[in-house]
Amino acid sequence: MRKILISTAIVFAIAANVGIGNANEVLTNTDLQMTVLKQVLDLMNEEFDSTKPLPKIVDVTTLSNDYFMDTWGFEVIFKETPVNHYHWTDNTIALQPNADIDNLAHEYTHYVQDHYQGYDFADKSDPYALDYTETEAITIQNNFK
């Protein structure tokens, strides 16, 4: 528990130092993004590996329905109310314009599950594994609130 509290304190201290004035900085501030990723890795007992491709971080509202058709296989109905998500097929984290650090941490958790821990998000045969990945992402996210 102590490690989590210290890690969270470090994230908020760094976030304050890099000058987060609005939520758009989560989408654009690469120093902040890297800090959050390293804290997520620490909480998940993983070491940063510079050989792994970093996810592309984009504003979800800029994505077309074609993107969702290509990556998810269907047209999304939440285009008017976009949701944050990580998609493994193109290693992209899509965040709402008003996303906060905890939203980024949640999606980074899925990235780590994919690139560091080898979860197969395309395999829908094990509902427990899918539930676990989301539960773990929520648990990590809560450390950043």
ZAMAR-602697 format. One record per residue: residue in one letter; x, y, z of N, C-alpha, C in turn. Coordinates in nm, 2 decimals, padded with zeros to 4 digits. Each point is the difference from the previous one (the first is absolute). Layout:
BEGIN
{'a'; {X; Y; Z}; {X; Y; Z}; {X; Y; Z}},
...
***
This chain:
BEGIN
{'m'; {00.08; -00.12; 00.00}; {-00.08; 00.12; 00.00}; {00.09; 00.13; 00.00}},
{'r'; {00.10; -00.01; 00.07}; {00.09; 00.12; 00.01}; {00.06; 00.03; -00.13}},
{'k'; {00.04; -00.10; -00.08}; {00.06; 00.03; -00.13}; {-00.10; 00.07; -00.09}},
{'i'; {-00.13; -00.04; 00.00}; {-00.10; 00.06; -00.08}; {-00.02; 00.14; 00.04}},
{'l'; {-00.01; 00.03; 00.13}; {-00.02; 00.14; 00.04}; {00.12; 00.09; -00.04}},
{'i'; {00.12; -00.05; 00.01}; {00.12; 00.07; -00.04}; {00.00; 00.03; -00.15}},
{'s'; {-00.03; -00.11; -00.08}; {-00.01; 00.02; -00.15}; {-00.10; 00.10; -00.04}},
{'t'; {-00.12; -00.01; 00.06}; {-00.10; 00.10; -00.03}; {00.04; 00.14; 00.03}},
{'a'; {00.07; 00.02; 00.12}; {00.04; 00.13; 00.04}; {00.11; 00.05; -00.11}},
{'i'; {00.08; -00.09; -00.04}; {00.10; 00.05; -00.10}; {-00.07; 00.04; -00.13}},
{'v'; {-00.10; -00.08; -00.05}; {-00.07; 00.04; -00.12}; {-00.06; 00.14; 00.01}},
{'f'; {-00.07; 00.02; 00.12}; {-00.06; 00.13; 00.01}; {00.10; 00.12; 00.02}},
{'a'; {00.11; -00.03; 00.06}; {00.11; 00.10; 00.01}; {00.05; 00.04; -00.14}},
{'i'; {00.03; -00.11; -00.08}; {00.05; 00.03; -00.13}; {-00.10; 00.07; -00.09}},
{'a'; {-00.13; -00.05; 00.02}; {-00.10; 00.07; -00.08}; {-00.01; 00.14; 00.03}},
{'a'; {00.01; 00.04; 00.13}; {00.00; 00.14; 00.04}; {00.12; 00.07; -00.06}},
{'n'; {00.11; -00.06; 00.00}; {00.12; 00.06; -00.05}; {00.00; 00.02; -00.15}},
{'v'; {-00.06; -00.08; -00.08}; {00.00; 00.01; -00.14}; {-00.12; 00.10; -00.05}},
{'g'; {-00.07; 00.05; 00.10}; {-00.09; 00.11; -00.03}; {-00.13; -00.05; -00.07}},
{'i'; {-00.07; -00.09; 00.06}; {-00.13; -00.04; -00.05}; {-00.10; 00.11; 00.03}},
{'g'; {-00.03; 00.07; -00.10}; {-00.10; 00.11; 00.01}; {-00.14; -00.05; -00.04}},
{'n'; {00.00; -00.10; -00.09}; {-00.13; -00.05; -00.05}; {00.02; -00.14; -00.04}},
{'a'; {-00.11; -00.07; -00.02}; {00.00; -00.14; -00.03}; {00.07; -00.03; -00.13}},
{'n'; {00.00; 00.09; -00.09}; {00.06; -00.02; -00.14}; {00.15; -00.04; 00.02}},
{'e'; {00.06; 00.04; 00.11}; {00.14; -00.03; 00.01}; {00.02; -00.15; 00.01}},
{'v'; {-00.10; -00.08; 00.05}; {00.02; -00.14; 00.00}; {00.01; -00.06; -00.14}},
{'l'; {-00.06; 00.07; -00.10}; {00.01; -00.04; -00.14}; {00.13; 00.04; -00.06}},
{'t'; {00.06; 00.11; 00.05}; {00.12; 00.06; -00.07}; {00.13; 00.00; 00.07}},
{'n'; {00.00; -00.01; 00.13}; {00.12; 00.01; 00.08}; {00.07; -00.14; 00.01}},
{'t'; {00.10; -00.02; -00.09}; {00.07; -00.13; 00.00}; {00.08; -00.03; 00.13}},
{'d'; {00.05; 00.10; 00.06}; {00.07; -00.02; 00.13}; {-00.10; -00.06; 00.10}},
{'l'; {-00.12; 00.06; 00.01}; {-00.10; -00.05; 00.09}; {-00.04; -00.14; -00.04}},
{'q'; {-00.02; -00.02; -00.13}; {-00.04; -00.14; -00.04}; {00.10; -00.10; 00.04}},
{'m'; {00.13; 00.03; -00.02}; {00.10; -00.10; 00.04}; {00.01; -00.02; 00.15}},
{'t'; {-00.02; 00.10; 00.07}; {00.00; -00.01; 00.15}; {-00.12; -00.09; 00.04}},
{'v'; {-00.11; 00.02; -00.05}; {-00.12; -00.08; 00.03}; {00.03; -00.15; -00.04}},
{'l'; {00.05; -00.02; -00.12}; {00.03; -00.14; -00.04}; {00.10; -00.06; 00.09}},
{'k'; {00.10; 00.06; 00.04}; {00.10; -00.06; 00.09}; {-00.06; -00.03; 00.14}},
{'q'; {-00.09; 00.09; 00.04}; {-00.07; -00.03; 00.13}; {-00.09; -00.12; -00.01}},
{'v'; {-00.07; -00.01; -00.11}; {-00.09; -00.12; -00.03}; {00.08; -00.12; 00.00}},
{'l'; {00.12; 00.00; -00.07}; {00.09; -00.12; -00.01}; {00.04; -00.03; 00.14}},
{'d'; {00.04; 00.09; 00.08}; {00.04; -00.02; 00.14}; {-00.11; -00.07; 00.08}},
{'l'; {-00.12; 00.05; -00.01}; {-00.11; -00.06; 00.07}; {-00.04; -00.14; -00.05}},
{'m'; {00.04; -00.03; -00.12}; {-00.03; -00.13; -00.06}; {00.13; -00.09; 00.01}},
{'n'; {00.10; 00.04; 00.07}; {00.12; -00.08; 00.02}; {00.07; -00.03; -00.13}},
{'e'; {00.00; 00.10; -00.09}; {00.07; -00.02; -00.13}; {00.11; 00.11; -00.01}},
{'e'; {00.10; -00.02; -00.08}; {00.11; 00.09; -00.02}; {-00.02; 00.06; -00.14}},
{'f'; {00.03; 00.13; -00.01}; {-00.01; 00.07; -00.13}; {00.09; -00.07; -00.10}},
{'d'; {-00.05; -00.03; -00.12}; {00.08; -00.06; -00.11}; {00.00; 00.09; -00.12}},
{'s'; {00.11; 00.07; -00.02}; {00.00; 00.10; -00.11}; {-00.01; -00.07; -00.14}},
{'t'; {00.01; -00.13; -00.01}; {-00.01; -00.07; -00.13}; {-00.15; -00.02; -00.04}},
{'k'; {-00.09; 00.02; 00.10}; {-00.14; -00.02; -00.03}; {-00.06; 00.13; -00.06}},
{'p'; {-00.08; -00.02; -00.10}; {-00.06; 00.12; -00.06}; {-00.10; 00.07; 00.10}},
{'l'; {00.02; 00.13; 00.01}; {-00.09; 00.08; 00.08}; {-00.13; 00.02; -00.07}},
{'p'; {-00.11; 00.00; 00.07}; {-00.13; 00.02; -00.07}; {-00.01; 00.15; -00.05}},
{'k'; {-00.07; 00.01; -00.11}; {-00.04; 00.13; -00.05}; {-00.11; 00.05; 00.08}},
{'i'; {00.00; 00.12; 00.05}; {-00.10; 00.06; 00.08}; {-00.07; 00.11; -00.08}},
{'v'; {-00.14; -00.02; -00.02}; {-00.07; 00.09; -00.09}; {-00.13; 00.05; 00.07}},
{'d'; {-00.06; 00.10; -00.05}; {-00.13; 00.05; 00.05}; {-00.10; -00.08; -00.07}},
{'v'; {-00.08; -00.07; 00.08}; {-00.10; -00.09; -00.06}; {-00.10; 00.07; -00.09}},
{'t'; {-00.03; 00.12; 00.02}; {-00.10; 00.07; -00.08}; {00.05; 00.03; -00.14}},
{'t'; {00.13; -00.02; -00.02}; {00.06; 00.02; -00.14}; {00.00; -00.13; -00.08}},
{'l'; {-00.04; -00.11; 00.06}; {00.00; -00.12; -00.08}; {-00.13; -00.02; -00.08}},
{'s'; {00.01; -00.05; -00.11}; {-00.11; -00.02; -00.09}; {-00.07; -00.13; 00.03}},
{'n'; {-00.12; -00.01; -00.05}; {-00.07; -00.13; 00.01}; {00.07; -00.11; -00.08}},
{'d'; {00.07; 00.04; -00.11}; {00.08; -00.10; -00.07}; {00.11; -00.06; 00.09}},
{'y'; {00.06; 00.08; 00.09}; {00.10; -00.05; 00.09}; {-00.07; -00.11; 00.09}},
{'f'; {-00.11; 00.03; 00.05}; {-00.07; -00.10; 00.09}; {-00.04; -00.12; -00.08}},
{'m'; {-00.04; 00.01; -00.12}; {-00.04; -00.11; -00.09}; {00.13; -00.09; -00.02}},
{'d'; {00.11; 00.07; -00.03}; {00.13; -00.07; -00.02}; {00.05; -00.07; 00.12}},
{'t'; {00.00; 00.06; 00.11}; {00.06; -00.05; 00.12}; {-00.09; -00.08; 00.09}},
{'w'; {-00.13; 00.04; 00.01}; {-00.09; -00.08; 00.08}; {-00.10; -00.08; -00.08}},
{'g'; {-00.01; 00.02; -00.13}; {-00.09; -00.08; -00.08}; {-00.14; 00.04; 00.00}},
{'f'; {-00.03; 00.12; 00.06}; {-00.14; 00.05; 00.00}; {00.00; 00.15; 00.02}},
{'e'; {-00.10; 00.06; -00.05}; {-00.01; 00.15; 00.02}; {-00.05; 00.03; 00.15}},
{'v'; {00.07; 00.09; 00.06}; {-00.03; 00.03; 00.14}; {-00.12; 00.09; 00.01}},
{'i'; {-00.08; -00.02; 00.10}; {-00.11; 00.08; 00.03}; {00.03; 00.11; 00.10}},
{'f'; {00.13; 00.00; 00.05}; {00.03; 00.10; 00.10}; {00.08; 00.11; -00.06}},
{'k'; {00.00; 00.02; -00.13}; {00.07; 00.11; -00.06}; {-00.04; 00.13; 00.05}},
{'e'; {-00.12; 00.02; 00.04}; {-00.05; 00.13; 00.06}; {00.04; 00.01; 00.15}},
{'t'; {00.02; -00.12; 00.06}; {00.05; 00.00; 00.14}; {00.12; -00.10; 00.00}},
{'p'; {00.11; 00.05; -00.04}; {00.12; -00.09; -00.02}; {00.05; -00.06; 00.14}},
{'v'; {00.05; -00.12; -00.01}; {00.06; -00.06; 00.12}; {00.15; -00.02; -00.02}},
{'n'; {00.07; 00.00; 00.11}; {00.14; -00.02; 00.00}; {00.02; -00.15; -00.03}},
{'h'; {00.10; -00.04; -00.07}; {00.03; -00.14; -00.03}; {00.14; -00.02; -00.05}},
{'y'; {00.04; -00.12; 00.02}; {00.13; -00.05; -00.06}; {-00.04; -00.10; -00.10}},
{'h'; {00.06; 00.01; -00.12}; {-00.02; -00.11; -00.10}; {00.13; -00.06; -00.04}},
{'w'; {00.00; -00.13; 00.02}; {00.12; -00.08; -00.02}; {00.04; -00.02; -00.15}},
{'t'; {-00.10; 00.01; -00.09}; {00.04; -00.03; -00.14}; {00.09; 00.11; -00.06}},
{'d'; {-00.01; 00.12; 00.05}; {00.09; 00.11; -00.05}; {00.07; 00.07; 00.11}},
{'n'; {00.00; -00.06; 00.12}; {00.07; 00.05; 00.12}; {-00.03; 00.15; 00.02}},
{'t'; {-00.13; 00.03; 00.01}; {-00.04; 00.14; 00.01}; {-00.08; 00.02; 00.13}},
{'i'; {00.03; 00.10; 00.07}; {-00.08; 00.05; 00.12}; {-00.08; 00.12; -00.05}},
{'a'; {-00.13; -00.01; 00.00}; {-00.09; 00.11; -00.04}; {-00.06; 00.06; 00.13}},
{'l'; {00.01; 00.12; 00.02}; {-00.05; 00.07; 00.12}; {-00.09; 00.11; -00.03}},
{'q'; {-00.10; 00.03; 00.08}; {-00.09; 00.11; -00.01}; {00.09; 00.13; 00.02}},
{'p'; {-00.04; 00.11; -00.06}; {00.07; 00.12; 00.02}; {00.01; 00.05; 00.14}},
{'n'; {-00.09; -00.05; 00.09}; {00.00; 00.04; 00.14}; {00.06; -00.11; 00.08}},
{'a'; {00.07; -00.09; -00.05}; {00.06; -00.12; 00.07}; {00.10; 00.05; 00.11}},
{'d'; {00.00; -00.07; 00.10}; {00.09; 00.03; 00.12}; {00.11; -00.10; 00.01}},
{'i'; {00.09; 00.02; 00.09}; {00.11; -00.10; 00.02}; {-00.05; -00.14; 00.03}},
{'d'; {-00.11; -00.01; 00.08}; {-00.05; -00.13; 00.03}; {-00.05; -00.07; -00.12}},
{'n'; {-00.06; 00.07; -00.09}; {-00.05; -00.06; -00.13}; {00.12; -00.06; -00.08}},
{'l'; {00.11; 00.08; -00.01}; {00.12; -00.04; -00.07}; {00.06; -00.13; 00.07}},
{'a'; {00.00; 00.00; 00.13}; {00.05; -00.11; 00.08}; {-00.08; -00.13; -00.03}},
{'h'; {-00.13; 00.02; -00.01}; {-00.09; -00.12; -00.03}; {00.04; -00.06; -00.13}},
{'e'; {00.01; 00.09; -00.11}; {00.03; -00.05; -00.13}; {00.14; -00.06; -00.01}},
{'y'; {00.10; 00.07; 00.07}; {00.13; -00.06; 00.00}; {00.01; -00.14; 00.06}},
{'t'; {-00.09; -00.02; 00.10}; {-00.01; -00.14; 00.06}; {-00.03; -00.10; -00.11}},
{'h'; {-00.09; 00.03; -00.09}; {-00.03; -00.09; -00.11}; {00.12; -00.02; -00.09}},
{'y'; {00.07; 00.11; -00.03}; {00.12; 00.00; -00.08}; {00.10; -00.10; 00.06}},
{'v'; {00.02; 00.02; 00.13}; {00.10; -00.09; 00.07}; {-00.05; -00.14; 00.00}},
{'q'; {-00.13; -00.03; 00.02}; {-00.05; -00.13; -00.01}; {00.03; -00.06; -00.13}},
{'d'; {-00.01; 00.08; -00.11}; {00.02; -00.05; -00.13}; {00.15; -00.02; -00.03}},
{'h'; {00.08; 00.11; 00.01}; {00.14; -00.01; -00.04}; {00.09; -00.06; 00.10}},
{'y'; {-00.03; 00.00; 00.12}; {00.10; -00.05; 00.10}; {-00.05; -00.13; 00.06}},
{'q'; {-00.13; -00.02; 00.01}; {-00.05; -00.13; 00.07}; {-00.06; -00.10; -00.10}},
{'g'; {-00.01; 00.04; -00.13}; {-00.05; -00.09; -00.10}; {-00.14; -00.04; 00.00}},
{'y'; {-00.09; 00.09; 00.06}; {-00.14; -00.03; -00.01}; {-00.05; 00.01; -00.15}},
{'d'; {-00.08; -00.10; -00.04}; {-00.06; 00.00; -00.13}; {-00.14; 00.06; 00.00}},
{'f'; {-00.01; 00.13; -00.03}; {-00.13; 00.06; 00.01}; {-00.09; -00.04; -00.11}},
{'a'; {00.05; -00.06; -00.10}; {-00.09; -00.05; -00.11}; {-00.06; -00.13; 00.04}},
{'d'; {00.05; -00.07; 00.10}; {-00.06; -00.13; 00.04}; {-00.11; 00.02; 00.10}},
{'k'; {-00.12; -00.01; -00.04}; {-00.12; 00.02; 00.08}; {-00.05; -00.13; 00.07}},
{'s'; {00.08; -00.11; -00.01}; {-00.05; -00.12; 00.05}; {00.01; -00.01; 00.16}},
{'d'; {00.07; 00.08; 00.06}; {00.02; -00.01; 00.15}; {-00.06; 00.13; 00.06}},
{'p'; {-00.13; 00.00; 00.04}; {-00.05; 00.12; 00.05}; {00.07; 00.05; 00.13}},
{'y'; {00.05; -00.10; 00.08}; {00.07; 00.03; 00.12}; {00.12; 00.09; -00.03}},
{'a'; {00.08; -00.03; -00.10}; {00.12; 00.07; -00.04}; {-00.04; 00.14; -00.04}},
{'l'; {-00.11; 00.02; -00.08}; {-00.05; 00.13; -00.04}; {-00.04; 00.08; 00.13}},
{'d'; {-00.07; -00.06; 00.09}; {-00.04; 00.07; 00.12}; {00.12; 00.04; 00.08}},
{'y'; {00.10; -00.09; 00.01}; {00.12; 00.03; 00.08}; {00.07; 00.12; -00.06}},
{'t'; {00.02; 00.01; -00.13}; {00.07; 00.11; -00.06}; {-00.07; 00.13; 00.03}},
{'e'; {-00.13; 00.00; 00.00}; {-00.07; 00.13; 00.03}; {00.01; 00.03; 00.14}},
{'t'; {-00.02; -00.10; 00.09}; {00.01; 00.02; 00.14}; {00.14; 00.05; 00.04}},
{'e'; {00.10; -00.05; -00.06}; {00.14; 00.04; 00.03}; {00.02; 00.15; -00.04}},
{'a'; {-00.06; 00.03; -00.12}; {00.01; 00.14; -00.05}; {-00.07; 00.10; 00.09}},
{'i'; {-00.11; -00.04; 00.05}; {-00.08; 00.09; 00.09}; {00.08; 00.01; 00.13}},
{'t'; {00.06; -00.10; 00.05}; {00.08; 00.00; 00.13}; {00.12; 00.09; -00.02}},
{'i'; {00.07; -00.01; -00.11}; {00.11; 00.09; -00.03}; {-00.04; 00.14; -00.01}},
{'q'; {-00.11; 00.02; -00.07}; {-00.06; 00.14; -00.02}; {-00.03; 00.06; 00.13}},
{'n'; {-00.05; -00.07; 00.09}; {-00.04; 00.06; 00.13}; {00.12; 00.05; 00.08}},
{'n'; {00.12; -00.05; -00.03}; {00.12; 00.05; 00.07}; {00.03; 00.14; -00.05}},
{'f'; {-00.06; 00.05; -00.11}; {00.04; 00.13; -00.06}; {-00.11; 00.10; 00.02}},
{'k'; {-00.11; -00.04; 00.07}; {-00.11; 00.10; 00.03}; {00.03; 00.08; 00.12}},
***
